[in-house]
């Protein structure tokens, strides 16, 4: 069906307003043409309108760009997926010496290293920021054993960014510009705030779900060392142009080969499945791409979040459709699912699942098998029973403790091993899943935000 610009602009505006999203940009590639839409404002304080050339923060969509740089180095014969990190970065260390010795490029790309994924450290604005970040990883522990489950790992992508620097002799920022942005003609993609100031830039917004959010206190909450996993600054059209290269098996629109067809295929070849199919809406993960199965229709893409901005990229290879949505706050996940259910349904025959939520009349469950204290690096989750139902206490530990006070919430059963937590704080979804499983060695764990936290003991009493 031809793309009806007026119809989709009307739906775009209506759904954005319904879900309290201040501003958004949408780009869709279908039938060989690129269509761009904009809606709302970049900043509720200034009232500046979103335009199709507005720049947003991509959040974790940046990981696919870093993965592409790594696979270019595979094409060049400088890396293999089974290359050990320690062989490229002499002296590389994490807290688990065996993991430091054996962890491979492929494990980092596919989030199967088990390395604690949310290590964040501001190592300054210099070109040595990634080198200093990797040096600081010596004390970073494990969220779970390697090769057991997918446990989302931003730390691993910062390490991959450093590997790109060592093998190219360039900063990650410069390598990305020279090896991807320039050959693909991505003239409104960048990595640094001072570069973004040349354009119309979206401001992050924060607030309680279901209300109109307010501008965040700062535009960018990430240090420069977060670039490889969280900061590529993009327009919706540019991220679609990047994904179109992958759709075309590594070839740019002008015929330039940017990536080999074999490497493009490896990036979307499933390495492991996801027990939690809701947090990232993915059924599995490849060497960079999140993978989807929409009632038998395969696809790939990635989501991202950065301080109140949320981004969504989907590719439907069987239909040749690519779509990207960039937002700057509000209930963005519900906005995305409502919009893309209609959009991809009409253009690509895709039936996307509903946004995660518990049943209207949940059945009681026995909480005892799930109860306990679960810990991963920087996070403790206590699951127990209170007032006849399951509850959660979520605490940040160590260096992360100052970011948020402990959060307590009643949970709603979804099934015997899935509980739902109400969305709160700077999140974009009305409900968040806790999915319980067991590692191969028999240790119970809980997935929260697709990060695995092993059970370390019984319920820890709340202070006081």
Secondary structure by P-SEA (a helix, b strand, c coil): ccccaaaaaaaaaaaaaaaccccbbbbbbcccbbbbbbbccccccccccccccbbbbbcccaaaaaaaaaaaaaaaccccccccccccccccccccccccccccaaaaaacccccccccccccccccaaaaaaaaacccccccccccccccccaaaaaaaaaaaaaaacccaaaaaaacccccccccccccccccccccbbbbbbbbccccccccccccccccccccccccccccaaaaaaaaaaaaaccccccccccccaaaaaaaaccccccccccccccccccccbbbbbcccccccccccccccbbbbbbbbccccbbbbbbbcccaaaaaaaaaaaaaaaaccccccccccccccbbbbccccccbbbbbcccbbbbbbbcccbbbbbbbbcccccccccbbbbbbbbccccbbbbcccccccccbbbbbbbbccccbbbbbccccccccccccccccc
